């Protein structure tokens, strides 16, 4: 289920349904999906909720996940929730 939830979150974010994407990413992250946790952190940061994003990124090592430098989607292309597409 985590892979399906991750994909659903990406789909929802792409459709501009940021709140729904956030909820799905949170559930998938809680189930151990590192990619969903990363996307949640990026979504939070890019919607101005930097402190929440920092918390998400800091929780990863505590859960035993490998942490890579988070890279904003906007460094290459705008994130779906930024363009409304």
ROKOL-526052 format. One line per field, with one value per atom (N, C-alpha, C): atom name; x, y, z. Coordinates in pm, whole numbers, plus 50000, padded with zeros to 5 digits. Atoms other than C-alpha are relative to their C-alpha. Layout:
REM ROKOL-526052
atomo (CA,...)
u (X,...)
v (Y,...)
w (Z,...)
This chain:
REM ROKOL-526052
atomo (N,CA,C,N,CA,C,N,CA,C,N,CA,C,N,CA,C,N,CA,C,N,CA,C,N,CA,C,N,CA,C,N,CA,C,N,CA,C,N,CA,C,N,CA,C,N,CA,C,N,CA,C,N,CA,C,N,CA,C,N,CA,C,N,CA,C,N,CA,C,N,CA,C,N,CA,C,N,CA,C,N,CA,C,N,CA,C,N,CA,C,N,CA,C,N,CA,C,N,CA,C,N,CA,C,N,CA,C,N,CA,C,N,CA,C,N,CA,C,N,CA,C,N,CA,C,N,CA,C,N,CA,C,N,CA,C,N,CA,C,N,CA,C,N,CA,C,N,CA,C,N,CA,C,N,CA,C,N,CA,C,N,CA,C,N,CA,C,N,CA,C,N,CA,C,N,CA,C,N,CA,C,N,CA,C,N,CA,C,N,CA,C,N,CA,C,N,CA,C,N,CA,C,N,CA,C,N,CA,C,N,CA,C,N,CA,C,N,CA,C,N,CA,C,N,CA,C,N,CA,C,N,CA,C,N,CA,C,N,CA,C,N,CA,C,N,CA,C,N,CA,C,N,CA,C,N,CA,C,N,CA,C,N,CA,C,N,CA,C,N,CA,C,N,CA,C,N,CA,C,N,CA,C,N,CA,C,N,CA,C,N,CA,C,N,CA,C)
u (50080,50000,50084,49925,50278,50031,49970,50374,49876,50124,50012,49967,50027,49974,50096,49901,50295,49953,50045,50166,49873,50122,49826,50035,49958,49995,50057,49942,50193,49889,50112,49875,49918,50080,49682,50073,49921,49963,50001,49999,49980,49868,50133,49608,49967,50023,49651,49926,50071,49486,50101,49888,49761,49961,50041,49567,49980,50020,49466,50134,49867,49823,50074,49934,49955,49950,50057,49718,50049,49954,49817,50148,49858,50190,50023,49985,50149,49971,50034,49978,50108,49897,50237,50130,49878,50524,49990,50020,50377,50012,49988,50372,50142,49861,50745,50048,49961,50750,50089,49903,51066,49977,50028,50978,49883,50116,50643,50039,49953,50814,50078,49924,51051,49906,50095,50764,49918,50072,50575,50084,49912,50873,50013,49988,50914,49870,50129,50542,49982,50013,50544,50091,49905,50855,49955,50036,50729,49865,50124,50396,50017,49970,50569,50000,50005,50556,50136,49861,50932,50027,49976,50929,49944,50058,50696,50085,49914,50915,50126,49878,51222,49974,50036,51046,49991,50013,50960,50137,49866,51317,50085,49922,51461,49951,50054,51234,50056,49951,51382,50117,49890,51714,49957,50048,51532,49927,50071,51328,50092,49905,51644,50011,49995,51602,50128,49886,51896,49951,50041,51876,50093,49926,51984,49959,50035,51987,49869,50125,51630,50021,49986,51614,49861,50130,51328,49971,50041,51137,50019,49991,51156,50140,49865,51531,50011,49996,51459,49873,50130,51091,49907,50094,50804,49928,50078,50631,49856,50139,50277,49912,50084,50128,50035,49965,50311,49940,50049,50178,49850,50143,49825,49964,50029,49862,49971)
v (49879,50000,50127,49875,50255,50052,49953,50268,50061,49946,50322,50134,49874,50594,50108,49905,50762,50053,49961,50762,50084,49921,50891,50141,49868,51177,50083,49930,51269,50044,49969,51255,50117,49893,51474,50133,49876,51728,50057,49955,51743,50060,49947,51812,50125,49880,52103,49974,50035,51918,49980,50001,52009,49941,50052,51936,49849,50144,51592,49929,50059,51520,49995,49997,51624,49886,50106,51385,49863,50129,51096,49981,50011,51170,49973,50024,51182,49854,50140,50842,49906,50086,50686,50012,49980,50839,49928,50069,50705,49849,50143,50361,49961,50029,50392,50032,49966,50525,50125,49892,50738,50103,49909,50886,50092,49919,51004,50101,49906,51159,50113,49898,51341,50095,49916,51464,50086,49922,51573,50118,49891,51774,50107,49904,51937,50079,49932,52012,50104,49907,52172,50120,49889,52379,50094,49917,52499,50067,49928,52602,50090,49904,52815,49947,50060,52572,49936,50044,52548,49927,50065,52458,49859,50135,52164,49911,50076,52056,49956,50034,52067,49883,50109,51844,49868,50122,51591,49949,50043,51587,49951,50043,51553,49866,50127,51258,49880,50111,51045,49926,50075,50965,49928,50062,50891,49869,50121,50631,49902,50089,50481,50016,49976,50626,50074,49927,50745,50135,49866,51118,50054,49931,51287,50145,49859,51659,50018,49977,51757,50104,49909,51924,50043,49946,52147,49967,50022,52055,50127,49874,52422,50030,49978,52396,49962,50040,52230,50040,49964,52276,50032,49971,52418,49873,50111,52170,50014,49993,52079,50092,49917,52260,50148,49860,52577,50050,49960,52579,49985,50024,52460,49905,50092,52205,49862)
w (50000,50000,50000,50002,50064,49860,50135,49694,49936,50056,49595,50064,49931,49858,49951,50052,49739,49864,50134,49380,50005,49985,49490,50046,49954,49675,49887,50115,49364,49905,50088,49154,50054,49939,49398,49997,50005,49422,49860,50138,49045,49956,50031,49034,50081,49920,49275,50130,49877,49563,50113,49907,49809,50136,49868,50130,49996,50014,50005,49984,50019,49890,50132,49870,50229,50090,49916,50407,49956,50052,50181,50029,49971,50215,50149,49855,50595,50036,49971,50603,49949,50057,50373,50077,49921,50569,50134,49872,50893,49985,50027,50729,49959,50029,50658,49860,50137,50302,50004,49993,50292,49889,50110,49953,50030,49963,50084,50106,49898,50386,49935,50070,50155,49925,50073,49936,50096,49900,50247,50045,49957,50365,49893,50110,50024,49985,50013,49999,50110,49889,50344,49983,50017,50271,49888,50114,49936,50014,49972,50081,50122,49894,50344,50141,49865,50636,50030,49989,50680,50131,49872,51049,50002,50009,50986,49910,50093,50694,50072,49926,50917,50095,49909,51169,49925,50081,50898,49961,50043,50767,50117,49882,51119,50055,49950,51201,49926,50082,50923,50064,49938,51096,50127,49877,51420,49970,50041,51230,49928,50064,51081,49850,50144,50733,49963,50052,50528,49955,50036,50488,49892,50105,50169,50007,50001,50120,49926,50070,50040,49890,50113,49701,49958,50039,49616,49855,50139,49306,49919,50072,49219,49950,50050,49162,49853,50140,48829,49928,50056,48761,50116,49891,48964,50044,49947,49190,49953,50047,49083,50082,49914,49381,49984,50026,49271,49870,50132,48917,49987,50010,48982,49887,50110,48705,50049)
